[in-house]
Amino acid sequence: MPGDVPLVTKNLINKIFSAHDEMGNDLTVVSMIEEYPKGYGRIVRDEYGTITGIIEELDLLEHQKEINEVNTGIYVVKNEVLFDVLEKVELNEKKQEYYLTDIVKLMHKDYKVNSIVARHPHETMGVNDLYSIGIAEKYLRDYINKKHMTNGVSIINPETVTIGQGVKLEKGVVIYPNTTITGKSHLKTGSVVGPNTEIHNSIINEKVEVRHSFIFNSEVGKNSTVGPFAHLRDKALIGESVRIGNYVEIKNSKIGNGTKVAHLSYIGDSEVGQRVNFGAGSITVNYDGVLKHKTIIGDDVFIGCNVNLIAPINIGDNVLLAAGSTVTSDVPTGYMAIARNRQVNKEDYYKNLIRPKSKTLDEILASEEIKEEEW
């Protein structure tokens, strides 16, 4: 017996019911032609082509193993007939099981039994193990990708692209290889995604580019760019014409239009205004070990490299935060904040402190510090 039949379609089921009614069958068996039938029960027919039984793999005679018409496990049968026949099914001694397939042998003489051969075998293939799951996924992936491509979505190397059934892709979307899009994601016209990108339950608006990145439960505004190697998660709301660069993580934050977070930054639990510039290595420090805290940043703020913003904190509009600062207090609109130690240069530091401690190998060997037996 095959396992689950995950790819059967509503259209096929309707055709089976219609054929059953039109032929006036008491039992209709759905079969398929399988090039490698091992593991399936085989369909047995008489000299007139009438189905007379189904023989399971374990019970096959040697010549029956060559039969390539197999049982799909899909039947349509009249209830009142079925329950009478089930009482006659006997225990299979080899497997100590009752075979439902025995109803074909019991019914074909006294009732009208016919079969329907499925035209597309993958629709009725059984899934019994991880390998067959992989084969079923391939067919499902091809079906979904074909539907989107015929509707105007460009998918490069579609065999490497996985799209969930609940995903909405608008005409003009481009998807590059090794990309996975799942959940209720919606990609709008002109967006370009991939390669090597994963998007789940997220909205990608018009003319957005996402490269080598992960986006989960978030939204990216139109004309923005994400990546490479960016991570947006947990309600990251990215505005329009925003740049999210490499190795940037944004979590549960709203980023205003025109803002740039070019590289090596973390923004968490924050509300960021428009046209803000984050220098490399700038961090919103949102967690104190017990609670998460919010950072609020106004419009037109310039944040220098390696700035730490210790939340909760509020940065006004038109503020400049000097590179290397750890900012712990609110900064009013129009101010500049510098929060770092004053630089001190030590004269002759290398000559007096480093060089005397740095001996060459010859100097070490010439000294008595290392004995011969230590080498």
Secondary structure as GFF3:
##gff-version 3
##sequence-region A 1 375
A	DSSP	alpha_helix	10	23	.	.	.	ID=ss1
A	DSSP	beta_strand	27	33	.	.	.	ID=ss2
A	DSSP	beta_strand	42	45	.	.	.	ID=ss3
A	DSSP	beta_strand	51	55	.	.	.	ID=ss4
A	DSSP	three_ten_helix	57	59	.	.	.	ID=ss5
A	DSSP	three_ten_helix	62	66	.	.	.	ID=ss6
A	DSSP	beta_strand	69	77	.	.	.	ID=ss7
A	DSSP	alpha_helix	79	86	.	.	.	ID=ss8
A	DSSP	beta_strand	91	92	.	.	.	ID=ss9
A	DSSP	beta_strand	97	98	.	.	.	ID=ss10
A	DSSP	alpha_helix	102	107	.	.	.	ID=ss11
A	DSSP	beta_strand	113	117	.	.	.	ID=ss12
A	DSSP	three_ten_helix	121	124	.	.	.	ID=ss13
A	DSSP	alpha_helix	130	150	.	.	.	ID=ss14
A	DSSP	beta_strand	154	155	.	.	.	ID=ss15
A	DSSP	three_ten_helix	158	160	.	.	.	ID=ss16
A	DSSP	beta_strand	162	163	.	.	.	ID=ss17
A	DSSP	beta_strand	168	169	.	.	.	ID=ss18
A	DSSP	beta_strand	174	175	.	.	.	ID=ss19
A	DSSP	beta_strand	180	182	.	.	.	ID=ss20
A	DSSP	beta_strand	186	187	.	.	.	ID=ss21
A	DSSP	beta_strand	192	193	.	.	.	ID=ss22
A	DSSP	beta_strand	198	200	.	.	.	ID=ss23
A	DSSP	beta_strand	203	204	.	.	.	ID=ss24
A	DSSP	beta_strand	209	210	.	.	.	ID=ss25
A	DSSP	beta_strand	214	216	.	.	.	ID=ss26
A	DSSP	beta_strand	219	220	.	.	.	ID=ss27
A	DSSP	beta_strand	225	226	.	.	.	ID=ss28
A	DSSP	beta_strand	231	233	.	.	.	ID=ss29
A	DSSP	beta_strand	237	238	.	.	.	ID=ss30
A	DSSP	beta_strand	243	251	.	.	.	ID=ss31
A	DSSP	beta_strand	254	255	.	.	.	ID=ss32
A	DSSP	beta_strand	260	268	.	.	.	ID=ss33
A	DSSP	beta_strand	270	272	.	.	.	ID=ss34
A	DSSP	beta_strand	277	278	.	.	.	ID=ss35
A	DSSP	beta_strand	283	285	.	.	.	ID=ss36
A	DSSP	beta_strand	295	297	.	.	.	ID=ss37
A	DSSP	beta_strand	302	303	.	.	.	ID=ss38
A	DSSP	beta_strand	308	310	.	.	.	ID=ss39
A	DSSP	beta_strand	313	315	.	.	.	ID=ss40
A	DSSP	beta_strand	320	321	.	.	.	ID=ss41
A	DSSP	beta_strand	326	327	.	.	.	ID=ss42
A	DSSP	beta_strand	336	337	.	.	.	ID=ss43
A	DSSP	alpha_helix	349	349	.	.	.	ID=ss44
A	DSSP	pi_helix	350	354	.	.	.	ID=ss45
A	DSSP	three_ten_helix	355	357	.	.	.	ID=ss46
A	DSSP	alpha_helix	361	366	.	.	.	ID=ss47
A	DSSP	three_ten_helix	372	374	.	.	.	ID=ss48
###
